[in-house]
Structure formats: structure tokens, C-alpha cells
């Protein structure tokens, strides 16, 4: 009998660390395709053996339990090899955005204490000398190195010299860290969310049961690997013995190419931010007869405008639709299965109810748990999916991962999301907005303070503020208001280029407005309320 069909109480005992998912499926489906990307693929046997070889290489070159390893190259089948290899070696992998400015990458490498980097020749060449000198080892995923200045460099071809059996000397438990995902930080620097094997497996096991992922399934991986949505794609495919097809960075830019990919690869389960689905709806000429294999669409990361959700539900009547909600710190903590019969009368989509083995509740301004429909409060999350906190940032951790004051019998932590929700008459929670300055755009969590920090670092900028303008397509568009120094003559395009060297592309303001001085409140602070009110909508 296939492991996927065993009862949940039995299946839960089969994996307590993530790499066991691969070991199980490699034994059950050795010759089945596990991962595909860029016209290359690996079977489960090949994925298992390659990751074992890389794990041995890492151990031989000094990796110890708990060491952080950076993954810094565009999506490829080697990405999945590297993820599992680091876990098998006892390490903690840190996916780095291959499209991010190099100074952001350098900061993460330094902040996280990364001494081993899995990268390619081009990305390694882009790092500054100081960052390279701080590394102990670079493993190049693409070719033999042409230079070895800085860290010791090993080519991918060296894997052939190592055993194909998994290392046996590594002792791990489910509470050990598995990976760290860096997200936008309010201080102007990204922060590393620490996730354990237990955190991830709590989510993976819930998904496996809820969405009935099977070995016959073909899952897309649309999200970047440093984005928490990718956890579902990779680990649920591996858990089920299914195939995961990686959507590479270039492919994701073109809706018609993406639609062809879904059709040609016969994708059965799709997961992405709503804005990607909206682009497919508006520009890819989707036809249900071309997508006969698609059975489930999951979306998360931002609000899905109802008019586009209705269009999607009407276009694909046989496909199940799910709205998933949750910050990186909890992965997904609530969900809502779209009920087509209710769509016509709904003006807002619920974020739903708690996932299994997770509890969510709203806390009002009187510090009471919301129990009455119509009441609002900040959403809190408790359970084994909740992060330990932020790497090397005890202050931020203490602010967001707090003692559960609503039960006093033993010590436990809960996560305060900063999201305001309302409890509906139907028993579901509805998202209202953020308590702080974090916004969502194209599925990415963005701290406006990080954008402002980039702008203010320009020598010609005296004051700067970033505001979010709601937009149906992408959730929010970003506008910056800048007060330059008197002697400076700045142009929007110059500041946008300056920002592109310091923050990711999705954070760069689309409009930059100049003014002599930013409006102030009576306390001398920038009057953000006035700025938001005066901001003009950006055309779609």
C-alpha cells in the first residue's frame, strides 16, 4: 500500500524531519520524475543520490550541525538537490534571491553567518571581495571555477567522488532548524525567519490530507524559493511521490508562456499569488479545454479581487479553488475553500478558518479574545507551525513571538501577525488590513520603512516617505514622496536606478513625487495620513 493512503495518525509517524520525505518516496518511486526545470529532470533515485553526495561533500568540508548554507543561483533542478543536501548534512539552508542587489545578499550572508555558499559562476563573480573572503567554501552548480580567490571553490562535477548513501552520523530532531527565509524588515534591513522541521512538516502534513496530493499529481512551483509559498510546492510533491515543475524566473514574466507551461506539463495543482492568476486571466487567453488536468488552484500572499475571482471560478468550473492565508512566520495558518454558490453574493473573500493542528484567534483593543461575530482584532497564531523568531534579532523576536497570556498553565509562545481581522457571521475570519506599515504587493511582504531607508541613503535626499496605493491587479502599488536637498536636482529615474542597487525590483517605487518639505504632524513626525490621502491612484 502506498504511504499516501495510510491514515493520518500512522503517516504522521513516518517523517519527523524533512529529508525523510525524500527517502520514503525514493524507495517507493525510484524511477519516477521528481523535479523538472529548464528542460532537465531528476528521478527520485537521482535526487536522493545527488543530495547524498553533496551532503557528504559539505560534511567533509567542515559543515557542522546547525550551520547556515546559502543557496544563491536561479531556479534549477540543482536547487532541490541543494535543499535536501544541506538538510541531510545537518545544516540550515538559506535561499537567497538571485535577482536581489548584491549588497542585500552580502548583508544576509553576514547577518546569518553563512560560511558555505552554493552558487554558480556568474553569481559568485558578482559578490564583493569582502563577502567572498568571509566564506569558507563555494560550490559552483554550473561549471569548473575559473578563479579561486576568496573562498575555496569546488565544481559540481566533484560530487561524483562521494558516496550515494545518506550520511549516517547526523543526529537531528524535529525541533532543529531546517531553513531561514529572509523577508522585508522595518529597520531597512531584511530579517531572517527561522523555521524548524516541525514548523514545515505541520504545514506539509495538513496540505497532504486537505488537498489529497497524490503520486500522479504534477505540481507547479511558481513562487521563488526564498518565498514561503514554495514550501508547499516542493515538499508536498516530494511527500506524495509526485513531480514538481519549477517555473523559472524568465518564464514567470510572460502570461502566454506560463499558460502554455500549465498545458504542456499537464499541471494538476497550481499555487501562486493572485496577481499571477490575474495576469493569466487577462493576457493568456485561458481556455478550460486546454487545461483538462488542472484540478486544484491555491492562492495566497495578497487579497484576490472578487471580480477576478468570479471570472476564474466561472472559467474553470471543475477546478477547486482555495484561499490560503498566513505570514512566513506560520506558513499557512487559515484557509477557505471557495464556495461558488456564495460568490455572487460576496463582496469580500474570507481568509477562513484555522488549519489542522493550529489555533488562530483575534484579540481586540481591550486585550480580549474576539468571540462575537462582527468584532475585530489582531490575529494571533499558536501551534507547532509557529516560528522560533528572527535570526540574530532578539528584540524583534520578543515583540512578535510572545508568551500566550490567554493560558497560564504552562509556558508557550504565540505569534502576533499584525493583521487586523473580523470574525464573520459564518464563523470565518476576514482580513481588514495591517496594524503597521507592512504591505503586500504582488504577493511579497514589503516594509515601507525599507524603501524609505534606501531612498534616504541617497546623498541628495533630505526626507522621504513611501505610501501604498491599493490596486486590484497587484494588491498595492508604491509611491514615494521625496524632499531633496536644496542644491540637488534629482529625477525620478535616477532615484529608481539608485534604489535598484539596494532593494529588490518589486520594492522600487513606481512613482516618485518631489516636494520642498514633507507634511508634519503636531509632534514633528511625518504626517503619513495626509500623504496617503493626497496620493493619486496609479494607473494599471
Buried (B, 14 or more C-beta within 10 A) or exposed (E): EEBBEEEEEEBBEBBBBBBBBBBBBBEBBBEBBBBBBBEEBBBBBBBBBBBBBBBBBBBEBEBEBEBBBBBBBBBBBBBBBBBBBBBBBBBBBBBBBBEBBBBBBBBBBEBBEBBBBBBBBEBBEBBEEEBBEBBBBBBBBBEEBEEEEBBBBBBBEBBEEBEBEBBEEBEBEBEBBBBBBBBBBBEBBBBBBBBBBBBBBBBBBBBBBBBBBBBEBBBBBBBBBBBBBBBBBBBBBBBBBBBBBBBBEEBBEBBEEBBBBBBEBBBBBBBBBBBBBBBBBBEBEBEEEBBEBBBBBBBBBBBBBBEBBBBBBEBBEEBBBBBBBBBBBBBBBBBBEBEEEEBEEEEEBBBBBBBBEBEBBBBBEEEEEBEEEEBBBBBBBBBBBBBBBBBBBEEBBEEBBEEBEEEEEEEEBBBBBBBBBBBBEBEBBBBBEBEEBBBBBBBBBBBBBBBBBBBBEBEBBBBBBBBBBEBBBBBBBBBBBBBBEEEEEBEBEEBBEBBBEBBBEBBBBBBBBBEEEBBEEEEEEBBBEEBEEEBEEBEE
